[in-house]
């Protein structure tokens, strides 16, 4: 192991009182750095060979206490080094990274305090969706914990089971609980990486997050056609909501937020080109005659920097994101009205256009990999979630073919 640590004096930094700081001299992969331990003594009272303060420095009780503190600091540092070596991580760290591992005291013991730092970091990089998810979890956990602080070691298996019981007692769903638990797990994983809590305390080794199948979100072509043919006045807000739904469907089931941020500059020739905000996957979609009819209505008199759809009204990204969230709520209410007018029994939401596109693509024998690329997914398993339930009438047709052999 090319790593060692030694207690010594930093003779380069003499203090005003004539003492020198006691440091841990860390050597790693032929480089060195120092770690202060918060104590200092005059040069003549330091024993370099035994790495300790001489007995003559003060009374025996004081000297013993100080030397015990120094020894404890060295032992703790060596324990961290040994653990990193056992996990075969030590040689992949620079001397600065190793120092950070050693000096990273558990200053953030509060689960809420640590969660808030994550939320602040996400907001700084304009990842407001993720920040809102973390905020929602901290808010409900604070309520569950009677607004008392929550320490990381308190977020254990027993705590998770109690929270689960609390969640269900309020009439909430299994999938709603799964969203909370996945976010708690993500916070815990980040804390382990940051050295805030040890892996041994990880509560999700025993706690299993459960989900239940969701209701079928896709609608059939007949329903999509009825939405397309619905006669609406241009002054009716449902006119725009209908157009958003169809545009989303025609743009490979693009999400409402991605559609909201589309600008005129994203129309290049006869194509719409943009990056999906969630995965940064590129989209390059040919404009069909049906889609062109919708786009032409919205781009009249606009410049390249203008948004295509009248969803975002403010300037900063944070406010624009709030515009989208507020607009999506109204959009979903509008889709409910549209479903009623079109006599569609199934609940219409902003996600239905995306699921419907995926399902119809599957029914047209489009390969799974192509559907995944069209949806902008990073993994095929995500696409399979969208396609996990075939429409009953399709299964009926398959069954008919099988029994008539």
Secondary structure, DSSP 8 states (H G I E B T S, - for coil): --EEEEEEEEEEEE-TTS-EEEEEEEEETTEEEEEEEEEEE-GGGEETTTTEE-GGGS-HHHHHHHHHHHHHHHHHHHHHHHHHHHTT-GGGS-HHHHHHHHH------BHHHHHHHHHHHHHHTT-HHHHHHHHHHHHHHHHHTTT---BGGGSSHHHHHHHHHHHHHTT--HHHHHHHHHHHHHHHHHHHHTTSS-GGG-GGGT--------------HHHHHHHHT----TTSHHHHHHHHHHHHHHTTT--HHHHHT-BGGGEETTEEEEE-TTT--EEEEE--HHHHHHHHHHHTT--TTSBSSTT---SSHHHHHHHHHHHHHHHHHHHHHHHHHTT--S---TTHHHHHHHHHHHHTT--HHHHHHHHT-S-HHHHHHHTSS--HHHHHHHHHHHHT-
